[in-house]
Amino acid sequence: MYAGGHIDEAINLDYRSSDFSEALDGLDREGVYLIYSHDDDVSGQVLNAMAALGFTEVYNMLGGMEHWEEIGLPQVQ
């Protein structure tokens, strides 16, 4: 999915991987994050997990990359 196209400078984290929590620990909790996936339910769960860990500015992009492409926004391979 990520290799098929993503937002420039996106960080690819696998929500279902065993090291997902460790990957989140490496991120700045004061940073601004836009969460997206092919499944809005998954991105919503990630948003909730990040909020519970104290991330202060996290947004869920409903519709994921499919919607991003539909409205003609740029992506990288």
PQR file with spaces between the fields and no chain letter, atoms N, CA, C, O and H, PARSE charges and radii, in Angstrom:
ATOM       1  N    MET     1       0.813   -1.175    0.000 -0.4000 1.5000
ATOM       2  CA   MET     1       0.000    0.000    0.000 -0.0000 2.0000
ATOM       3  C    MET     1       0.873    1.262    0.000  0.5500 1.7000
ATOM       4  O    MET     1       0.704    2.134   -0.852 -0.5500 1.4000
ATOM       5  N    TYR     2       1.794    1.356    0.945 -0.4000 1.5000
ATOM       6  CA   TYR     2       2.676    2.520    1.051 -0.0000 2.0000
ATOM       7  C    TYR     2       3.499    2.679   -0.222  0.5500 1.7000
ATOM       8  O    TYR     2       3.652    3.790   -0.730 -0.5500 1.4000
ATOM       9  H    TYR     2       1.931    0.647    1.637  0.4000 1.0000
ATOM      10  N    ALA     3       4.027    1.577   -0.736 -0.4000 1.5000
ATOM      11  CA   ALA     3       4.855    1.622   -1.946 -0.0000 2.0000
ATOM      12  C    ALA     3       4.041    2.028   -3.167  0.5500 1.7000
ATOM      13  O    ALA     3       4.606    2.537   -4.135 -0.5500 1.4000
ATOM      14  H    ALA     3       3.903    0.675   -0.324  0.4000 1.0000
ATOM      15  N    GLY     4       2.740    1.818   -3.145 -0.4000 1.5000
ATOM      16  CA   GLY     4       1.882    2.175   -4.262 -0.0000 2.0000
ATOM      17  C    GLY     4       1.607    3.663   -4.371  0.5500 1.7000
ATOM      18  O    GLY     4       1.107    4.131   -5.394 -0.5500 1.4000
ATOM      19  H    GLY     4       2.281    1.404   -2.359  0.4000 1.0000
ATOM      20  N    GLY     5       1.926    4.401   -3.336 -0.4000 1.5000
ATOM      21  CA   GLY     5       1.725    5.842   -3.307 -0.0000 2.0000
ATOM      22  C    GLY     5       1.429    6.311   -1.899  0.5500 1.7000
ATOM      23  O    GLY     5       0.644    5.690   -1.181 -0.5500 1.4000
ATOM      24  H    GLY     5       2.332    4.021   -2.505  0.4000 1.0000
ATOM      25  N    HIS     6       2.059    7.411   -1.501 -0.4000 1.5000
ATOM      26  CA   HIS     6       1.848    7.960   -0.169 -0.0000 2.0000
ATOM      27  C    HIS     6       2.121    9.455   -0.179  0.5500 1.7000
ATOM      28  O    HIS     6       2.644    9.992   -1.155 -0.5500 1.4000
ATOM      29  H    HIS     6       2.696    7.915   -2.084  0.4000 1.0000
ATOM      30  N    ILE     7       1.773   10.108    0.886 -0.4000 1.5000
ATOM      31  CA   ILE     7       2.011   11.535    1.034 -0.0000 2.0000
ATOM      32  C    ILE     7       3.505   11.748    1.260  0.5500 1.7000
ATOM      33  O    ILE     7       4.143   11.002    2.003 -0.5500 1.4000
ATOM      34  H    ILE     7       1.348    9.672    1.679  0.4000 1.0000
ATOM      35  N    ASP     8       4.057   12.776    0.607 -0.4000 1.5000
ATOM      36  CA   ASP     8       5.475   13.096    0.746 -0.0000 2.0000
ATOM      37  C    ASP     8       5.843   13.244    2.224  0.5500 1.7000
ATOM      38  O    ASP     8       5.126   13.890    2.987 -0.5500 1.4000
ATOM      39  H    ASP     8       3.539   13.382    0.003  0.4000 1.0000
ATOM      40  N    GLU     9       6.951   12.648    2.614 -0.4000 1.5000
ATOM      41  CA   GLU     9       7.495   12.663    3.981 -0.0000 2.0000
ATOM      42  C    GLU     9       6.671   11.846    4.968  0.5500 1.7000
ATOM      43  O    GLU     9       6.842   11.987    6.179 -0.5500 1.4000
ATOM      44  H    GLU     9       7.534   12.123    1.993  0.4000 1.0000
ATOM      45  N    ALA    10       5.781   10.996    4.468 -0.4000 1.5000
ATOM      46  CA   ALA    10       4.993   10.136    5.353 -0.0000 2.0000
ATOM      47  C    ALA    10       5.893    9.111    6.037  0.5500 1.7000
ATOM      48  O    ALA    10       6.903    8.679    5.482 -0.5500 1.4000
ATOM      49  H    ALA    10       5.642   10.882    3.484  0.4000 1.0000
ATOM      50  N    ILE    11       5.510    8.737    7.235 -0.4000 1.5000
ATOM      51  CA   ILE    11       6.182    7.686    7.992 -0.0000 2.0000
ATOM      52  C    ILE    11       5.273    6.465    7.940  0.5500 1.7000
ATOM      53  O    ILE    11       4.094    6.555    8.284 -0.5500 1.4000
ATOM      54  H    ILE    11       4.690    9.087    7.686  0.4000 1.0000
ATOM      55  N    ASN    12       5.802    5.339    7.517 -0.4000 1.5000
ATOM      56  CA   ASN    12       5.006    4.126    7.382 -0.0000 2.0000
ATOM      57  C    ASN    12       5.154    3.269    8.639  0.5500 1.7000
ATOM      58  O    ASN    12       6.215    2.698    8.889 -0.5500 1.4000
ATOM      59  H    ASN    12       6.760    5.266    7.237  0.4000 1.0000
ATOM      60  N    LEU    13       4.083    3.184    9.424 -0.4000 1.5000
ATOM      61  CA   LEU    13       4.067    2.341   10.617 -0.0000 2.0000
ATOM      62  C    LEU    13       2.943    1.322   10.473  0.5500 1.7000
ATOM      63  O    LEU    13       1.822    1.672   10.104 -0.5500 1.4000
ATOM      64  H    LEU    13       3.221    3.648    9.221  0.4000 1.0000
ATOM      65  N    ASP    14       3.246    0.073   10.763 -0.4000 1.5000
ATOM      66  CA   ASP    14       2.255   -0.993   10.664 -0.0000 2.0000
ATOM      67  C    ASP    14       1.574   -1.178   12.010  0.5500 1.7000
ATOM      68  O    ASP    14       2.186   -1.641   12.973 -0.5500 1.4000
ATOM      69  H    ASP    14       4.156   -0.211   11.062  0.4000 1.0000
ATOM      70  N    TYR    15       0.311   -0.814   12.062 -0.4000 1.5000
ATOM      71  CA   TYR    15      -0.486   -0.900   13.291 -0.0000 2.0000
ATOM      72  C    TYR    15      -0.525   -2.317   13.856  0.5500 1.7000
ATOM      73  O    TYR    15      -0.631   -2.503   15.068 -0.5500 1.4000
ATOM      74  H    TYR    15      -0.185   -0.438   11.280  0.4000 1.0000
ATOM      75  N    ARG    16      -0.441   -3.298   12.993 -0.4000 1.5000
ATOM      76  CA   ARG    16      -0.551   -4.698   13.434 -0.0000 2.0000
ATOM      77  C    ARG    16       0.805   -5.341   13.766  0.5500 1.7000
ATOM      78  O    ARG    16       0.855   -6.509   14.153 -0.5500 1.4000
ATOM      79  H    ARG    16      -0.355   -3.147   12.009  0.4000 1.0000
ATOM      80  N    SER    17       1.897   -4.589   13.618 -0.4000 1.5000
ATOM      81  CA   SER    17       3.222   -5.163   13.882 -0.0000 2.0000
ATOM      82  C    SER    17       3.489   -5.228   15.384  0.5500 1.7000
ATOM      83  O    SER    17       2.908   -4.468   16.160 -0.5500 1.4000
ATOM      84  H    SER    17       1.857   -3.641   13.304  0.4000 1.0000
ATOM      85  N    SER    18       4.355   -6.125   15.778 -0.4000 1.5000
ATOM      86  CA   SER    18       4.675   -6.301   17.197 -0.0000 2.0000
ATOM      87  C    SER    18       5.453   -5.119   17.772  0.5500 1.7000
ATOM      88  O    SER    18       5.477   -4.931   18.989 -0.5500 1.4000
ATOM      89  H    SER    18       4.826   -6.742   15.147  0.4000 1.0000
ATOM      90  N    ASP    19       6.089   -4.321   16.911 -0.4000 1.5000
ATOM      91  CA   ASP    19       6.863   -3.186   17.418 -0.0000 2.0000
ATOM      92  C    ASP    19       6.173   -1.837   17.199  0.5500 1.7000
ATOM      93  O    ASP    19       6.825   -0.794   17.235 -0.5500 1.4000
ATOM      94  H    ASP    19       6.069   -4.474   15.923  0.4000 1.0000
ATOM      95  N    PHE    20       4.859   -1.856   16.974 -0.4000 1.5000
ATOM      96  CA   PHE    20       4.124   -0.618   16.731 -0.0000 2.0000
ATOM      97  C    PHE    20       4.251    0.358   17.897  0.5500 1.7000
ATOM      98  O    PHE    20       4.508    1.542   17.680 -0.5500 1.4000
ATOM      99  H    PHE    20       4.330   -2.703   16.945  0.4000 1.0000
ATOM     100  N    SER    21       4.077   -0.115   19.120 -0.4000 1.5000
ATOM     101  CA   SER    21       4.168    0.761   20.294 -0.0000 2.0000
ATOM     102  C    SER    21       5.558    1.370   20.421  0.5500 1.7000
ATOM     103  O    SER    21       5.695    2.542   20.770 -0.5500 1.4000
ATOM     104  H    SER    21       3.868   -1.077   19.296  0.4000 1.0000
ATOM     105  N    GLU    22       6.583    0.580   20.140 -0.4000 1.5000
ATOM     106  CA   GLU    22       7.955    1.087   20.182 -0.0000 2.0000
ATOM     107  C    GLU    22       8.165    2.164   19.125  0.5500 1.7000
ATOM     108  O    GLU    22       8.849    3.157   19.375 -0.5500 1.4000
ATOM     109  H    GLU    22       6.471   -0.373   19.856  0.4000 1.0000
ATOM     110  N    ALA    23       7.581    1.970   17.949 -0.4000 1.5000
ATOM     111  CA   ALA    23       7.697    2.961   16.875 -0.0000 2.0000
ATOM     112  C    ALA    23       7.043    4.274   17.291  0.5500 1.7000
ATOM     113  O    ALA    23       7.580    5.347   17.014 -0.5500 1.4000
ATOM     114  H    ALA    23       7.025    1.163   17.747  0.4000 1.0000
ATOM     115  N    LEU    24       5.895    4.199   17.950 -0.4000 1.5000
ATOM     116  CA   LEU    24       5.239    5.412   18.442 -0.0000 2.0000
ATOM     117  C    LEU    24       6.088    6.112   19.487  0.5500 1.7000
ATOM     118  O    LEU    24       6.135    7.341   19.530 -0.5500 1.4000
ATOM     119  H    LEU    24       5.459    3.327   18.175  0.4000 1.0000
ATOM     120  N    ASP    25       6.761    5.335   20.334 -0.4000 1.5000
ATOM     121  CA   ASP    25       7.612    5.927   21.361 -0.0000 2.0000
ATOM     122  C    ASP    25       8.726    6.784   20.767  0.5500 1.7000
ATOM     123  O    ASP    25       9.224    7.700   21.421 -0.5500 1.4000
ATOM     124  H    ASP    25       6.723    4.336   20.300  0.4000 1.0000
ATOM     125  N    GLY    26       9.114    6.487   19.533 -0.4000 1.5000
ATOM     126  CA   GLY    26      10.175    7.239   18.881 -0.0000 2.0000
ATOM     127  C    GLY    26       9.712    8.540   18.245  0.5500 1.7000
ATOM     128  O    GLY    26      10.534    9.292   17.721 -0.5500 1.4000
ATOM     129  H    GLY    26       8.709    5.743   19.002  0.4000 1.0000
ATOM     130  N    LEU    27       8.412    8.821   18.278 -0.4000 1.5000
ATOM     131  CA   LEU    27       7.873   10.031   17.663 -0.0000 2.0000
ATOM     132  C    LEU    27       7.708   11.154   18.686  0.5500 1.7000
ATOM     133  O    LEU    27       7.497   10.898   19.871 -0.5500 1.4000
ATOM     134  H    LEU    27       7.744    8.210   18.703  0.4000 1.0000
ATOM     135  N    ASP    28       7.804   12.378   18.226 -0.4000 1.5000
ATOM     136  CA   ASP    28       7.624   13.569   19.054 -0.0000 2.0000
ATOM     137  C    ASP    28       6.147   13.733   19.406  0.5500 1.7000
ATOM     138  O    ASP    28       5.314   13.903   18.515 -0.5500 1.4000
ATOM     139  H    ASP    28       7.975   12.586   17.263  0.4000 1.0000
ATOM     140  N    ARG    29       5.821   13.686   20.673 -0.4000 1.5000
ATOM     141  CA   ARG    29       4.429   13.798   21.104 -0.0000 2.0000
ATOM     142  C    ARG    29       3.854   15.197   20.885  0.5500 1.7000
ATOM     143  O    ARG    29       2.638   15.377   20.933 -0.5500 1.4000
ATOM     144  H    ARG    29       6.497   13.548   21.397  0.4000 1.0000
ATOM     145  N    GLU    30       4.708   16.180   20.648 -0.4000 1.5000
ATOM     146  CA   GLU    30       4.257   17.544   20.380 -0.0000 2.0000
ATOM     147  C    GLU    30       4.139   17.815   18.880  0.5500 1.7000
ATOM     148  O    GLU    30       3.729   18.906   18.484 -0.5500 1.4000
ATOM     149  H    GLU    30       5.696   16.033   20.609  0.4000 1.0000
ATOM     150  N    GLY    31       4.490   16.843   18.043 -0.4000 1.5000
ATOM     151  CA   GLY    31       4.420   17.012   16.593 -0.0000 2.0000
ATOM     152  C    GLY    31       2.988   16.994   16.098  0.5500 1.7000
ATOM     153  O    GLY    31       2.063   16.671   16.842 -0.5500 1.4000
ATOM     154  H    GLY    31       4.824   15.956   18.364  0.4000 1.0000
ATOM     155  N    VAL    32       2.817   17.344   14.836 -0.4000 1.5000
ATOM     156  CA   VAL    32       1.510   17.305   14.190 -0.0000 2.0000
ATOM     157  C    VAL    32       1.491   16.088   13.263  0.5500 1.7000
ATOM     158  O    VAL    32       2.395   15.906   12.448 -0.5500 1.4000
ATOM     159  H    VAL    32       3.569   17.607   14.231  0.4000 1.0000
ATOM     160  N    TYR    33       0.449   15.255   13.396 -0.4000 1.5000
ATOM     161  CA   TYR    33       0.369   14.010   12.633 -0.0000 2.0000
ATOM     162  C    TYR    33      -0.975   13.885   11.925  0.5500 1.7000
ATOM     163  O    TYR    33      -2.024   14.202   12.485 -0.5500 1.4000
ATOM     164  H    TYR    33      -0.286   15.403   14.058  0.4000 1.0000
ATOM     165  N    LEU    34      -0.919   13.418   10.687 -0.4000 1.5000
ATOM     166  CA   LEU    34      -2.103   13.098    9.899 -0.0000 2.0000
ATOM     167  C    LEU    34      -2.079   11.584    9.703  0.5500 1.7000
ATOM     168  O    LEU    34      -1.177   11.055    9.054 -0.5500 1.4000
ATOM     169  H    LEU    34      -0.067   13.161   10.232  0.4000 1.0000
ATOM     170  N    ILE    35      -3.053   10.899   10.255 -0.4000 1.5000
ATOM     171  CA   ILE    35      -3.122    9.444   10.190 -0.0000 2.0000
ATOM     172  C    ILE    35      -4.011    9.052    9.019  0.5500 1.7000
ATOM     173  O    ILE    35      -5.103    9.594    8.855 -0.5500 1.4000
ATOM     174  H    ILE    35      -3.786   11.329   10.782  0.4000 1.0000
ATOM     175  N    TYR    36      -3.544    8.111    8.205 -0.4000 1.5000
ATOM     176  CA   TYR    36      -4.373    7.606    7.122 -0.0000 2.0000
ATOM     177  C    TYR    36      -4.015    6.166    6.817  0.5500 1.7000
ATOM     178  O    TYR    36      -2.883    5.723    7.014 -0.5500 1.4000
ATOM     179  H    TYR    36      -2.657    7.670    8.338  0.4000 1.0000
ATOM     180  N    SER    37      -5.008    5.455    6.333 -0.4000 1.5000
ATOM     181  CA   SER    37      -4.822    4.071    5.911 -0.0000 2.0000
ATOM     182  C    SER    37      -5.921    3.763    4.905  0.5500 1.7000
ATOM     183  O    SER    37      -6.717    4.636    4.559 -0.5500 1.4000
ATOM     184  H    SER    37      -5.927    5.815    6.173  0.4000 1.0000
ATOM     185  N    HIS    38      -5.961    2.529    4.440 -0.4000 1.5000
ATOM     186  CA   HIS    38      -7.036    2.138    3.535 -0.0000 2.0000
ATOM     187  C    HIS    38      -8.298    1.787    4.308  0.5500 1.7000
ATOM     188  O    HIS    38      -9.350    1.570    3.706 -0.5500 1.4000
ATOM     189  H    HIS    38      -5.314    1.820    4.721  0.4000 1.0000
ATOM     190  N    ASP    39      -8.209    1.730    5.614 -0.4000 1.5000
ATOM     191  CA   ASP    39      -9.339    1.370    6.457 -0.0000 2.0000
ATOM     192  C    ASP    39      -9.507    2.453    7.515  0.5500 1.7000
ATOM     193  O    ASP    39      -8.669    2.580    8.408 -0.5500 1.4000
ATOM     194  H    ASP    39      -7.354    1.907    6.103  0.4000 1.0000
ATOM     195  N    ASP    40     -10.592    3.244    7.426 -0.4000 1.5000
ATOM     196  CA   ASP    40     -10.813    4.334    8.376 -0.0000 2.0000
ATOM     197  C    ASP    40     -10.903    3.837    9.814  0.5500 1.7000
ATOM     198  O    ASP    40     -10.560    4.571   10.741 -0.5500 1.4000
ATOM     199  H    ASP    40     -11.273    3.142    6.701  0.4000 1.0000
ATOM     200  N    ASP    41     -11.358    2.609   10.012 -0.4000 1.5000
ATOM     201  CA   ASP    41     -11.444    2.057   11.364 -0.0000 2.0000
ATOM     202  C    ASP    41     -10.050    1.920   11.971  0.5500 1.7000
ATOM     203  O    ASP    41      -9.847    2.241   13.142 -0.5500 1.4000
ATOM     204  H    ASP    41     -11.637    2.013    9.259  0.4000 1.0000
ATOM     205  N    VAL    42      -9.092    1.443   11.180 -0.4000 1.5000
ATOM     206  CA   VAL    42      -7.715    1.287   11.662 -0.0000 2.0000
ATOM     207  C    VAL    42      -7.113    2.647   11.977  0.5500 1.7000
ATOM     208  O    VAL    42      -6.511    2.822   13.036 -0.5500 1.4000
ATOM     209  H    VAL    42      -9.257    1.182   10.229  0.4000 1.0000
ATOM     210  N    SER    43      -7.265    3.608   11.081 -0.4000 1.5000
ATOM     211  CA   SER    43      -6.673    4.916   11.341 -0.0000 2.0000
ATOM     212  C    SER    43      -7.319    5.566   12.571  0.5500 1.7000
ATOM     213  O    SER    43      -6.650    6.289   13.309 -0.5500 1.4000
ATOM     214  H    SER    43      -7.754    3.466   10.221  0.4000 1.0000
ATOM     215  N    GLY    44      -8.602    5.314   12.790 -0.4000 1.5000
ATOM     216  CA   GLY    44      -9.256    5.807   14.000 -0.0000 2.0000
ATOM     217  C    GLY    44      -8.692    5.173   15.255  0.5500 1.7000
ATOM     218  O    GLY    44      -8.536    5.845   16.275 -0.5500 1.4000
ATOM     219  H    GLY    44      -9.144    4.727   12.190  0.4000 1.0000
ATOM     220  N    GLN    45      -8.383    3.880   15.191 -0.4000 1.5000
ATOM     221  CA   GLN    45      -7.783    3.192   16.342 -0.0000 2.0000
ATOM     222  C    GLN    45      -6.385    3.741   16.633  0.5500 1.7000
ATOM     223  O    GLN    45      -6.000    3.903   17.791 -0.5500 1.4000
ATOM     224  H    GLN    45      -8.510    3.335   14.363  0.4000 1.0000
ATOM     225  N    VAL    46      -5.637    4.023   15.576 -0.4000 1.5000
ATOM     226  CA   VAL    46      -4.300    4.592   15.748 -0.0000 2.0000
ATOM     227  C    VAL    46      -4.407    5.976   16.378  0.5500 1.7000
ATOM     228  O    VAL    46      -3.646    6.302   17.289 -0.5500 1.4000
ATOM     229  H    VAL    46      -5.950    3.891   14.635  0.4000 1.0000
ATOM     230  N    LEU    47      -5.336    6.784   15.904 -0.4000 1.5000
ATOM     231  CA   LEU    47      -5.537    8.111   16.472 -0.0000 2.0000
ATOM     232  C    LEU    47      -5.839    8.004   17.965  0.5500 1.7000
ATOM     233  O    LEU    47      -5.267    8.742   18.768 -0.5500 1.4000
ATOM     234  H    LEU    47      -5.954    6.519   15.164  0.4000 1.0000
ATOM     235  N    ASN    48      -6.731    7.092   18.340 -0.4000 1.5000
ATOM     236  CA   ASN    48      -7.076    6.907   19.755 -0.0000 2.0000
ATOM     237  C    ASN    48      -5.877    6.442   20.567  0.5500 1.7000
ATOM     238  O    ASN    48      -5.684    6.892   21.696 -0.5500 1.4000
ATOM     239  H    ASN    48      -7.195    6.492   17.688  0.4000 1.0000
ATOM     240  N    ALA    49      -5.069    5.547   20.007 -0.4000 1.5000
ATOM     241  CA   ALA    49      -3.875    5.060   20.708 -0.0000 2.0000
ATOM     242  C    ALA    49      -2.887    6.193   20.926  0.5500 1.7000
ATOM     243  O    ALA    49      -2.300    6.318   22.000 -0.5500 1.4000
ATOM     244  H    ALA    49      -5.226    5.181   19.089  0.4000 1.0000
ATOM     245  N    MET    50      -2.709    7.012   19.907 -0.4000 1.5000
ATOM     246  CA   MET    50      -1.769    8.132   20.036 -0.0000 2.0000
ATOM     247  C    MET    50      -2.270    9.153   21.051  0.5500 1.7000
ATOM     248  O    MET    50      -1.479    9.693   21.825 -0.5500 1.4000
ATOM     249  H    MET    50      -3.186    6.911   19.034  0.4000 1.0000
ATOM     250  N    ALA    51      -3.557    9.420   21.058 -0.4000 1.5000
ATOM     251  CA   ALA    51      -4.126   10.351   22.034 -0.0000 2.0000
ATOM     252  C    ALA    51      -3.918    9.823   23.454  0.5500 1.7000
ATOM     253  O    ALA    51      -3.584   10.585   24.361 -0.5500 1.4000
ATOM     254  H    ALA    51      -4.199    8.981   20.429  0.4000 1.0000
ATOM     255  N    ALA    52      -4.116    8.526   23.640 -0.4000 1.5000
ATOM     256  CA   ALA    52      -3.931    7.917   24.962 -0.0000 2.0000
ATOM     257  C    ALA    52      -2.481    7.995   25.427  0.5500 1.7000
ATOM     258  O    ALA    52      -2.207    8.015   26.627 -0.5500 1.4000
ATOM     259  H    ALA    52      -4.388    7.907   22.903  0.4000 1.0000
ATOM     260  N    LEU    53      -1.559    8.039   24.475 -0.4000 1.5000
ATOM     261  CA   LEU    53      -0.131    8.134   24.810 -0.0000 2.0000
ATOM     262  C    LEU    53       0.326    9.573   24.988  0.5500 1.7000
ATOM     263  O    LEU    53       1.498    9.812   25.278 -0.5500 1.4000
ATOM     264  H    LEU    53      -1.781    8.022   23.501  0.4000 1.0000
ATOM     265  N    GLY    54      -0.570   10.531   24.822 -0.4000 1.5000
ATOM     266  CA   GLY    54      -0.226   11.926   25.071 -0.0000 2.0000
ATOM     267  C    GLY    54       0.163   12.736   23.846  0.5500 1.7000
ATOM     268  O    GLY    54       0.667   13.850   23.983 -0.5500 1.4000
ATOM     269  H    GLY    54      -1.522   10.336   24.586  0.4000 1.0000
ATOM     270  N    PHE    55      -0.061   12.197   22.649 -0.4000 1.5000
ATOM     271  CA   PHE    55       0.188   12.997   21.451 -0.0000 2.0000
ATOM     272  C    PHE    55      -0.854   14.112   21.431  0.5500 1.7000
ATOM     273  O    PHE    55      -2.033   13.871   21.690 -0.5500 1.4000
ATOM     274  H    PHE    55      -0.470   11.292   22.538  0.4000 1.0000
ATOM     275  N    THR    56      -0.418   15.328   21.125 -0.4000 1.5000
ATOM     276  CA   THR    56      -1.294   16.483   21.292 -0.0000 2.0000
ATOM     277  C    THR    56      -2.037   16.924   20.035  0.5500 1.7000
ATOM     278  O    THR    56      -3.093   17.548   20.141 -0.5500 1.4000
ATOM     279  H    THR    56       0.540   15.524   20.916  0.4000 1.0000
ATOM     280  N    GLU    57      -1.514   16.616   18.850 -0.4000 1.5000
ATOM     281  CA   GLU    57      -2.169   17.082   17.625 -0.0000 2.0000
ATOM     282  C    GLU    57      -2.121   15.987   16.561  0.5500 1.7000
ATOM     283  O    GLU    57      -1.164   15.878   15.795 -0.5500 1.4000
ATOM     284  H    GLU    57      -0.657   16.108   18.764  0.4000 1.0000
ATOM     285  N    VAL    58      -3.179   15.184   16.536 -0.4000 1.5000
ATOM     286  CA   VAL    58      -3.278   14.048   15.616 -0.0000 2.0000
ATOM     287  C    VAL    58      -4.632   14.127   14.903  0.5500 1.7000
ATOM     288  O    VAL    58      -5.668   14.327   15.537 -0.5500 1.4000
ATOM     289  H    VAL    58      -3.957   15.273   17.158  0.4000 1.0000
ATOM     290  N    TYR    59      -4.605   13.968   13.589 -0.4000 1.5000
ATOM     291  CA   TYR    59      -5.816   14.051   12.779 -0.0000 2.0000
ATOM     292  C    TYR    59      -5.981   12.768   11.975  0.5500 1.7000
ATOM     293  O    TYR    59      -5.001   12.146   11.563 -0.5500 1.4000
ATOM     294  H    TYR    59      -3.763   13.806   13.074  0.4000 1.0000
ATOM     295  N    ASN    60      -7.229   12.384   11.759 -0.4000 1.5000
ATOM     296  CA   ASN    60      -7.548   11.195   10.990 -0.0000 2.0000
ATOM     297  C    ASN    60      -8.063   11.630    9.609  0.5500 1.7000
ATOM     298  O    ASN    60      -9.092   12.300    9.517 -0.5500 1.4000
ATOM     299  H    ASN    60      -8.025   12.890   12.094  0.4000 1.0000
ATOM     300  N    MET    61      -7.364   11.258    8.555 -0.4000 1.5000
ATOM     301  CA   MET    61      -7.778   11.607    7.197 -0.0000 2.0000
ATOM     302  C    MET    61      -8.769   10.556    6.703  0.5500 1.7000
ATOM     303  O    MET    61      -8.371    9.501    6.209 -0.5500 1.4000
ATOM     304  H    MET    61      -6.528   10.713    8.629  0.4000 1.0000
ATOM     305  N    LEU    62     -10.037   10.845    6.837 -0.4000 1.5000
ATOM     306  CA   LEU    62     -11.066    9.905    6.410 -0.0000 2.0000
ATOM     307  C    LEU    62     -11.005    9.693    4.904  0.5500 1.7000
ATOM     308  O    LEU    62     -10.825   10.643    4.142 -0.5500 1.4000
ATOM     309  H    LEU    62     -10.361   11.702    7.239  0.4000 1.0000
ATOM     310  N    GLY    63     -11.152    8.465    4.489 -0.4000 1.5000
ATOM     311  CA   GLY    63     -11.099    8.120    3.077 -0.0000 2.0000
ATOM     312  C    GLY    63      -9.723    7.699    2.608  0.5500 1.7000
ATOM     313  O    GLY    63      -9.580    7.176    1.503 -0.5500 1.4000
ATOM     314  H    GLY    63     -11.298    7.694    5.108  0.4000 1.0000
ATOM     315  N    GLY    64      -8.709    7.916    3.427 -0.4000 1.5000
ATOM     316  CA   GLY    64      -7.351    7.476    3.128 -0.0000 2.0000
ATOM     317  C    GLY    64      -6.808    7.983    1.805  0.5500 1.7000
ATOM     318  O    GLY    64      -7.259    8.998    1.276 -0.5500 1.4000
ATOM     319  H    GLY    64      -8.825    8.341    4.325  0.4000 1.0000
ATOM     320  N    MET    65      -5.824    7.252    1.277 -0.4000 1.5000
ATOM     321  CA   MET    65      -5.176    7.652    0.030 -0.0000 2.0000
ATOM     322  C    MET    65      -6.136    7.610   -1.149  0.5500 1.7000
ATOM     323  O    MET    65      -5.959    8.349   -2.118 -0.5500 1.4000
ATOM     324  H    MET    65      -5.457    6.427    1.707  0.4000 1.0000
ATOM     325  N    GLU    66      -7.125    6.775   -1.081 -0.4000 1.5000
ATOM     326  CA   GLU    66      -8.107    6.713   -2.166 -0.0000 2.0000
ATOM     327  C    GLU    66      -8.780    8.077   -2.333  0.5500 1.7000
ATOM     328  O    GLU    66      -8.917    8.574   -3.451 -0.5500 1.4000
ATOM     329  H    GLU    66      -7.269    6.175   -0.294  0.4000 1.0000
ATOM     330  N    HIS    67      -9.192    8.670   -1.232 -0.4000 1.5000
ATOM     331  CA   HIS    67      -9.822    9.997   -1.283 -0.0000 2.0000
ATOM     332  C    HIS    67      -8.801   11.057   -1.696  0.5500 1.7000
ATOM     333  O    HIS    67      -9.110   11.954   -2.481 -0.5500 1.4000
ATOM     334  H    HIS    67      -9.081    8.266   -0.324  0.4000 1.0000
ATOM     335  N    TRP    68      -7.592   10.949   -1.166 -0.4000 1.5000
ATOM     336  CA   TRP    68      -6.501   11.873   -1.502 -0.0000 2.0000
ATOM     337  C    TRP    68      -6.308   11.917   -3.024  0.5500 1.7000
ATOM     338  O    TRP    68      -6.201   12.989   -3.620 -0.5500 1.4000
ATOM     339  H    TRP    68      -7.341   10.221   -0.528  0.4000 1.0000
ATOM     340  N    GLU    69      -6.266   10.736   -3.633 -0.4000 1.5000
ATOM     341  CA   GLU    69      -6.104   10.633   -5.086 -0.0000 2.0000
ATOM     342  C    GLU    69      -7.318   11.207   -5.826  0.5500 1.7000
ATOM     343  O    GLU    69      -7.164   11.912   -6.824 -0.5500 1.4000
ATOM     344  H    GLU    69      -6.352    9.865   -3.149  0.4000 1.0000
ATOM     345  N    GLU    70      -8.522   10.902   -5.334 -0.4000 1.5000
ATOM     346  CA   GLU    70      -9.745   11.367   -5.986 -0.0000 2.0000
ATOM     347  C    GLU    70      -9.813   12.883   -6.111  0.5500 1.7000
ATOM     348  O    GLU    70     -10.333   13.407   -7.096 -0.5500 1.4000
ATOM     349  H    GLU    70      -8.646   10.330   -4.523  0.4000 1.0000
ATOM     350  N    ILE    71      -9.285   13.585   -5.110 -0.4000 1.5000
ATOM     351  CA   ILE    71      -9.353   15.041   -5.150 -0.0000 2.0000
ATOM     352  C    ILE    71      -8.094   15.660   -5.784  0.5500 1.7000
ATOM     353  O    ILE    71      -7.934   16.880   -5.817 -0.5500 1.4000
ATOM     354  H    ILE    71      -8.863   13.159   -4.310  0.4000 1.0000
ATOM     355  N    GLY    72      -7.212   14.790   -6.285 -0.4000 1.5000
ATOM     356  CA   GLY    72      -6.076   15.252   -7.086 -0.0000 2.0000
ATOM     357  C    GLY    72      -4.891   15.793   -6.325  0.5500 1.7000
ATOM     358  O    GLY    72      -4.119   16.581   -6.872 -0.5500 1.4000
ATOM     359  H    GLY    72      -7.342   13.799   -6.259  0.4000 1.0000
ATOM     360  N    LEU    73      -4.723   15.393   -5.078 -0.4000 1.5000
ATOM     361  CA   LEU    73      -3.573   15.857   -4.307 -0.0000 2.0000
ATOM     362  C    LEU    73      -2.339   15.017   -4.637  0.5500 1.7000
ATOM     363  O    LEU    73      -2.461   13.852   -5.015 -0.5500 1.4000
ATOM     364  H    LEU    73      -5.349   14.753   -4.634  0.4000 1.0000
ATOM     365  N    PRO    74      -1.150   15.609   -4.494 -0.5600 1.5000
ATOM     366  CA   PRO    74       0.075   14.916   -4.911  0.2800 2.0000
ATOM     367  C    PRO    74       0.462   13.761   -3.994  0.5500 1.7000
ATOM     368  O    PRO    74       0.168   13.766   -2.799 -0.5500 1.4000
ATOM     369  N    GLN    75       1.120   12.787   -4.576 -0.4000 1.5000
ATOM     370  CA   GLN    75       1.664   11.659   -3.816 -0.0000 2.0000
ATOM     371  C    GLN    75       2.979   11.238   -4.438  0.5500 1.7000
ATOM     372  O    GLN    75       3.276   11.572   -5.585 -0.5500 1.4000
ATOM     373  H    GLN    75       1.359   12.783   -5.547  0.4000 1.0000
ATOM     374  N    VAL    76       3.746   10.514   -3.682 -0.4000 1.5000
ATOM     375  CA   VAL    76       5.025    9.995   -4.163 -0.0000 2.0000
ATOM     376  C    VAL    76       4.983    8.474   -4.121  0.5500 1.7000
ATOM     377  O    VAL    76       4.200    7.881   -3.379 -0.5500 1.4000
ATOM     378  H    VAL    76       3.504   10.243   -2.751  0.4000 1.0000
ATOM     379  N    GLN    77       5.835    7.854   -4.926 -0.4000 1.5000
ATOM     380  CA   GLN    77       5.913    6.395   -4.966 -0.0000 2.0000
ATOM     381  C    GLN    77       7.028    5.908   -4.060  0.5500 1.7000
ATOM     382  O    GLN    77       7.256    4.703   -3.955 -0.5500 1.4000
ATOM     383  H    GLN    77       6.471    8.336   -5.528  0.4000 1.0000
